[in-house]
Amino acid sequence: MENLSSDRMMAISVFEGELERMKNIKNGEYDDIDKIIRQYLQERINEMTRKGYNR
């Protein structure tokens, strides 16, 4: 069986990278959809971090 915590740590990195990419592309000017996506990604990062899947 795969190491699920490793998968989640990778997911955190991907989510953080996507947040950074959006920040660089949008220069902090987000439409409503962007805000929903950013909030979802941040919530997932926070949830996984709380459960101990951080780096």
Gaussian input, Z-matrix of N, CA and C with variables (Angstrom, degrees):
# hf/3-21g

backbone

0 1
 N
 C     1     B1
 C     2     B2     1     A1
 N     3     B3     2     A2     1     D1
 C     4     B4     3     A3     2     D2
 C     5     B5     4     A4     3     D3
 N     6     B6     5     A5     4     D4
 C     7     B7     6     A6     5     D5
 C     8     B8     7     A7     6     D6
 N     9     B9     8     A8     7     D7
 C    10    B10     9     A9     8     D8
 C    11    B11    10    A10     9     D9
 N    12    B12    11    A11    10    D10
 C    13    B13    12    A12    11    D11
 C    14    B14    13    A13    12    D12
 N    15    B15    14    A14    13    D13
 C    16    B16    15    A15    14    D14
 C    17    B17    16    A16    15    D15
 N    18    B18    17    A17    16    D16
 C    19    B19    18    A18    17    D17
 C    20    B20    19    A19    18    D18
 N    21    B21    20    A20    19    D19
 C    22    B22    21    A21    20    D20
 C    23    B23    22    A22    21    D21
 N    24    B24    23    A23    22    D22
 C    25    B25    24    A24    23    D23
 C    26    B26    25    A25    24    D24
 N    27    B27    26    A26    25    D25
 C    28    B28    27    A27    26    D26
 C    29    B29    28    A28    27    D27
 N    30    B30    29    A29    28    D28
 C    31    B31    30    A30    29    D29
 C    32    B32    31    A31    30    D30
 N    33    B33    32    A32    31    D31
 C    34    B34    33    A33    32    D32
 C    35    B35    34    A34    33    D33
 N    36    B36    35    A35    34    D34
 C    37    B37    36    A36    35    D35
 C    38    B38    37    A37    36    D36
 N    39    B39    38    A38    37    D37
 C    40    B40    39    A39    38    D38
 C    41    B41    40    A40    39    D39
 N    42    B42    41    A41    40    D40
 C    43    B43    42    A42    41    D41
 C    44    B44    43    A43    42    D42
 N    45    B45    44    A44    43    D43
 C    46    B46    45    A45    44    D44
 C    47    B47    46    A46    45    D45
 N    48    B48    47    A47    46    D46
 C    49    B49    48    A48    47    D47
 C    50    B50    49    A49    48    D48
 N    51    B51    50    A50    49    D49
 C    52    B52    51    A51    50    D50
 C    53    B53    52    A52    51    D51
 N    54    B54    53    A53    52    D52
 C    55    B55    54    A54    53    D53
 C    56    B56    55    A55    54    D54
 N    57    B57    56    A56    55    D55
 C    58    B58    57    A57    56    D56
 C    59    B59    58    A58    57    D57
 N    60    B60    59    A59    58    D58
 C    61    B61    60    A60    59    D59
 C    62    B62    61    A61    60    D60
 N    63    B63    62    A62    61    D61
 C    64    B64    63    A63    62    D62
 C    65    B65    64    A64    63    D63
 N    66    B66    65    A65    64    D64
 C    67    B67    66    A66    65    D65
 C    68    B68    67    A67    66    D66
 N    69    B69    68    A68    67    D67
 C    70    B70    69    A69    68    D68
 C    71    B71    70    A70    69    D69
 N    72    B72    71    A71    70    D70
 C    73    B73    72    A72    71    D71
 C    74    B74    73    A73    72    D72
 N    75    B75    74    A74    73    D73
 C    76    B76    75    A75    74    D74
 C    77    B77    76    A76    75    D75
 N    78    B78    77    A77    76    D76
 C    79    B79    78    A78    77    D77
 C    80    B80    79    A79    78    D78
 N    81    B81    80    A80    79    D79
 C    82    B82    81    A81    80    D80
 C    83    B83    82    A82    81    D81
 N    84    B84    83    A83    82    D82
 C    85    B85    84    A84    83    D83
 C    86    B86    85    A85    84    D84
 N    87    B87    86    A86    85    D85
 C    88    B88    87    A87    86    D86
 C    89    B89    88    A88    87    D87
 N    90    B90    89    A89    88    D88
 C    91    B91    90    A90    89    D89
 C    92    B92    91    A91    90    D90
 N    93    B93    92    A92    91    D91
 C    94    B94    93    A93    92    D92
 C    95    B95    94    A94    93    D93
 N    96    B96    95    A95    94    D94
 C    97    B97    96    A96    95    D95
 C    98    B98    97    A97    96    D96
 N    99    B99    98    A98    97    D97
 C   100   B100    99    A99    98    D98
 C   101   B101   100   A100    99    D99
 N   102   B102   101   A101   100   D100
 C   103   B103   102   A102   101   D101
 C   104   B104   103   A103   102   D102
 N   105   B105   104   A104   103   D103
 C   106   B106   105   A105   104   D104
 C   107   B107   106   A106   105   D105
 N   108   B108   107   A107   106   D106
 C   109   B109   108   A108   107   D107
 C   110   B110   109   A109   108   D108
 N   111   B111   110   A110   109   D109
 C   112   B112   111   A111   110   D110
 C   113   B113   112   A112   111   D111
 N   114   B114   113   A113   112   D112
 C   115   B115   114   A114   113   D113
 C   116   B116   115   A115   114   D114
 N   117   B117   116   A116   115   D115
 C   118   B118   117   A117   116   D116
 C   119   B119   118   A118   117   D117
 N   120   B120   119   A119   118   D118
 C   121   B121   120   A120   119   D119
 C   122   B122   121   A121   120   D120
 N   123   B123   122   A122   121   D121
 C   124   B124   123   A123   122   D122
 C   125   B125   124   A124   123   D123
 N   126   B126   125   A125   124   D124
 C   127   B127   126   A126   125   D125
 C   128   B128   127   A127   126   D126
 N   129   B129   128   A128   127   D127
 C   130   B130   129   A129   128   D128
 C   131   B131   130   A130   129   D129
 N   132   B132   131   A131   130   D130
 C   133   B133   132   A132   131   D131
 C   134   B134   133   A133   132   D132
 N   135   B135   134   A134   133   D133
 C   136   B136   135   A135   134   D134
 C   137   B137   136   A136   135   D135
 N   138   B138   137   A137   136   D136
 C   139   B139   138   A138   137   D137
 C   140   B140   139   A139   138   D138
 N   141   B141   140   A140   139   D139
 C   142   B142   141   A141   140   D140
 C   143   B143   142   A142   141   D141
 N   144   B144   143   A143   142   D142
 C   145   B145   144   A144   143   D143
 C   146   B146   145   A145   144   D144
 N   147   B147   146   A146   145   D145
 C   148   B148   147   A147   146   D146
 C   149   B149   148   A148   147   D147
 N   150   B150   149   A149   148   D148
 C   151   B151   150   A150   149   D149
 C   152   B152   151   A151   150   D150
 N   153   B153   152   A152   151   D151
 C   154   B154   153   A153   152   D152
 C   155   B155   154   A154   153   D153
 N   156   B156   155   A155   154   D154
 C   157   B157   156   A156   155   D155
 C   158   B158   157   A157   156   D156
 N   159   B159   158   A158   157   D157
 C   160   B160   159   A159   158   D158
 C   161   B161   160   A160   159   D159
 N   162   B162   161   A161   160   D160
 C   163   B163   162   A162   161   D161
 C   164   B164   163   A163   162   D162

   B1=1.4549
   B2=1.5264
   B3=1.3136
   B4=1.4571
   B5=1.5182
   B6=1.3190
   B7=1.4533
   B8=1.5268
   B9=1.3188
   B10=1.4596
   B11=1.5136
   B12=1.3260
   B13=1.4590
   B14=1.5238
   B15=1.3238
   B16=1.4624
   B17=1.5279
   B18=1.3240
   B19=1.4655
   B20=1.5235
   B21=1.3080
   B22=1.4638
   B23=1.5183
   B24=1.3083
   B25=1.4680
   B26=1.5248
   B27=1.3269
   B28=1.4623
   B29=1.5275
   B30=1.3356
   B31=1.4603
   B32=1.5262
   B33=1.3288
   B34=1.4611
   B35=1.5250
   B36=1.3149
   B37=1.4673
   B38=1.5225
   B39=1.3116
   B40=1.4669
   B41=1.5276
   B42=1.3314
   B43=1.4701
   B44=1.5206
   B45=1.3328
   B46=1.4670
   B47=1.5218
   B48=1.3204
   B49=1.4640
   B50=1.5153
   B51=1.3220
   B52=1.4648
   B53=1.5274
   B54=1.3273
   B55=1.4640
   B56=1.5244
   B57=1.3158
   B58=1.4676
   B59=1.5276
   B60=1.3331
   B61=1.4631
   B62=1.5223
   B63=1.3368
   B64=1.4581
   B65=1.5294
   B66=1.3233
   B67=1.4632
   B68=1.5303
   B69=1.3227
   B70=1.4636
   B71=1.5278
   B72=1.3109
   B73=1.4657
   B74=1.5212
   B75=1.3187
   B76=1.4676
   B77=1.5265
   B78=1.3248
   B79=1.4671
   B80=1.5323
   B81=1.3302
   B82=1.4573
   B83=1.5181
   B84=1.3222
   B85=1.4614
   B86=1.5263
   B87=1.3349
   B88=1.4623
   B89=1.5186
   B90=1.3426
   B91=1.4612
   B92=1.5318
   B93=1.3225
   B94=1.4678
   B95=1.5336
   B96=1.3148
   B97=1.4733
   B98=1.5229
   B99=1.3270
   B100=1.4593
   B101=1.5250
   B102=1.3156
   B103=1.4688
   B104=1.5222
   B105=1.3278
   B106=1.4678
   B107=1.5185
   B108=1.3224
   B109=1.4667
   B110=1.5183
   B111=1.3253
   B112=1.4666
   B113=1.5275
   B114=1.3053
   B115=1.4609
   B116=1.5247
   B117=1.3336
   B118=1.4619
   B119=1.5312
   B120=1.3322
   B121=1.4612
   B122=1.5232
   B123=1.3306
   B124=1.4611
   B125=1.5313
   B126=1.3304
   B127=1.4621
   B128=1.5223
   B129=1.3198
   B130=1.4811
   B131=1.5248
   B132=1.3347
   B133=1.4661
   B134=1.5241
   B135=1.3255
   B136=1.4641
   B137=1.5203
   B138=1.3257
   B139=1.4638
   B140=1.5295
   B141=1.3200
   B142=1.4575
   B143=1.5275
   B144=1.3220
   B145=1.4566
   B146=1.5316
   B147=1.3290
   B148=1.4608
   B149=1.5233
   B150=1.3286
   B151=1.4641
   B152=1.5259
   B153=1.3399
   B154=1.4559
   B155=1.5051
   B156=1.3191
   B157=1.4554
   B158=1.5253
   B159=1.3154
   B160=1.4678
   B161=1.5138
   B162=1.3141
   B163=1.4587
   B164=1.4825
   A1=108.81
   A2=116.08
   A3=120.67
   A4=110.93
   A5=115.41
   A6=121.68
   A7=108.56
   A8=116.25
   A9=120.13
   A10=112.31
   A11=118.12
   A12=119.09
   A13=110.36
   A14=117.31
   A15=121.08
   A16=110.40
   A17=116.64
   A18=121.09
   A19=110.77
   A20=115.98
   A21=119.78
   A22=111.26
   A23=117.26
   A24=119.87
   A25=109.61
   A26=116.67
   A27=120.30
   A28=110.21
   A29=116.99
   A30=120.65
   A31=110.55
   A32=116.89
   A33=120.19
   A34=109.80
   A35=116.99
   A36=120.72
   A37=111.53
   A38=116.55
   A39=121.05
   A40=110.05
   A41=116.70
   A42=120.51
   A43=110.72
   A44=117.20
   A45=120.38
   A46=110.96
   A47=116.07
   A48=120.40
   A49=112.30
   A50=116.27
   A51=120.13
   A52=110.73
   A53=117.44
   A54=120.30
   A55=110.73
   A56=116.76
   A57=121.17
   A58=110.83
   A59=116.69
   A60=121.32
   A61=110.49
   A62=116.21
   A63=119.99
   A64=110.66
   A65=116.07
   A66=121.04
   A67=110.01
   A68=116.65
   A69=121.04
   A70=112.29
   A71=117.12
   A72=121.30
   A73=110.98
   A74=116.72
   A75=121.35
   A76=113.75
   A77=117.50
   A78=121.58
   A79=112.67
   A80=116.65
   A81=121.10
   A82=115.02
   A83=117.37
   A84=121.07
   A85=108.81
   A86=115.39
   A87=121.31
   A88=111.38
   A89=115.58
   A90=118.39
   A91=108.12
   A92=116.59
   A93=120.63
   A94=112.41
   A95=117.18
   A96=120.89
   A97=110.43
   A98=117.21
   A99=121.29
   A100=110.59
   A101=116.54
   A102=120.77
   A103=111.30
   A104=116.55
   A105=120.53
   A106=110.31
   A107=116.56
   A108=121.24
   A109=110.42
   A110=117.02
   A111=121.00
   A112=111.00
   A113=117.19
   A114=120.64
   A115=110.55
   A116=116.84
   A117=120.73
   A118=110.87
   A119=116.75
   A120=119.80
   A121=111.22
   A122=117.03
   A123=120.19
   A124=111.22
   A125=117.17
   A126=120.31
   A127=111.32
   A128=116.68
   A129=120.32
   A130=110.62
   A131=117.04
   A132=120.78
   A133=109.25
   A134=116.91
   A135=121.14
   A136=111.35
   A137=117.14
   A138=121.38
   A139=111.14
   A140=116.58
   A141=119.62
   A142=111.50
   A143=116.61
   A144=120.62
   A145=110.55
   A146=117.26
   A147=121.46
   A148=111.41
   A149=115.89
   A150=120.74
   A151=112.52
   A152=116.54
   A153=120.50
   A154=115.84
   A155=118.19
   A156=120.87
   A157=112.98
   A158=116.67
   A159=118.78
   A160=111.02
   A161=114.87
   A162=120.47
   A163=112.81
   D1=140.21
   D2=-180.00
   D3=-68.04
   D4=155.74
   D5=176.53
   D6=-78.65
   D7=103.19
   D8=-174.72
   D9=-66.75
   D10=-33.55
   D11=179.81
   D12=-64.55
   D13=-34.87
   D14=176.57
   D15=-63.97
   D16=-41.48
   D17=177.88
   D18=-61.99
   D19=-40.60
   D20=-179.55
   D21=-70.52
   D22=-36.65
   D23=176.21
   D24=-62.51
   D25=-39.73
   D26=177.64
   D27=-65.78
   D28=-39.46
   D29=178.70
   D30=-61.30
   D31=-41.42
   D32=178.00
   D33=-58.87
   D34=-44.68
   D35=179.41
   D36=-62.26
   D37=-41.35
   D38=179.29
   D39=-65.33
   D40=-45.25
   D41=179.79
   D42=-62.89
   D43=-43.45
   D44=178.10
   D45=-62.54
   D46=-40.10
   D47=177.58
   D48=-63.54
   D49=-39.17
   D50=178.71
   D51=-67.27
   D52=-40.18
   D53=176.36
   D54=-61.44
   D55=-41.95
   D56=179.64
   D57=-67.25
   D58=-40.45
   D59=178.87
   D60=-61.78
   D61=-45.65
   D62=179.00
   D63=-61.84
   D64=-40.51
   D65=179.72
   D66=-60.51
   D67=-44.05
   D68=-178.46
   D69=-69.61
   D70=-38.09
   D71=-178.37
   D72=-74.54
   D73=-43.34
   D74=-172.31
   D75=-90.86
   D76=-10.96
   D77=-178.06
   D78=52.88
   D79=36.21
   D80=177.51
   D81=78.57
   D82=5.97
   D83=179.57
   D84=-107.22
   D85=92.92
   D86=-173.69
   D87=-103.80
   D88=139.49
   D89=171.80
   D90=-83.89
   D91=-179.92
   D92=-175.10
   D93=-60.64
   D94=-39.97
   D95=179.39
   D96=-65.60
   D97=-43.76
   D98=178.08
   D99=-58.44
   D100=-41.87
   D101=-179.38
   D102=-63.41
   D103=-40.40
   D104=178.03
   D105=-64.20
   D106=-44.95
   D107=179.92
   D108=-62.51
   D109=-46.26
   D110=-179.92
   D111=-62.42
   D112=-41.83
   D113=179.29
   D114=-63.83
   D115=-44.12
   D116=179.36
   D117=-60.83
   D118=-48.21
   D119=-179.58
   D120=-60.80
   D121=-42.59
   D122=-179.85
   D123=-65.84
   D124=-39.08
   D125=177.54
   D126=-63.27
   D127=-41.09
   D128=178.40
   D129=-65.10
   D130=-42.33
   D131=177.42
   D132=-59.73
   D133=-48.31
   D134=-178.80
   D135=-61.52
   D136=-42.38
   D137=-179.37
   D138=-62.87
   D139=-46.57
   D140=-179.14
   D141=-68.32
   D142=-36.34
   D143=178.41
   D144=-65.27
   D145=-42.48
   D146=177.33
   D147=-58.78
   D148=-35.50
   D149=-179.20
   D150=-81.63
   D151=-0.03
   D152=174.97
   D153=91.33
   D154=18.12
   D155=-179.31
   D156=-94.83
   D157=24.69
   D158=-179.90
   D159=-85.17
   D160=170.60
   D161=-178.34
   D162=-77.20

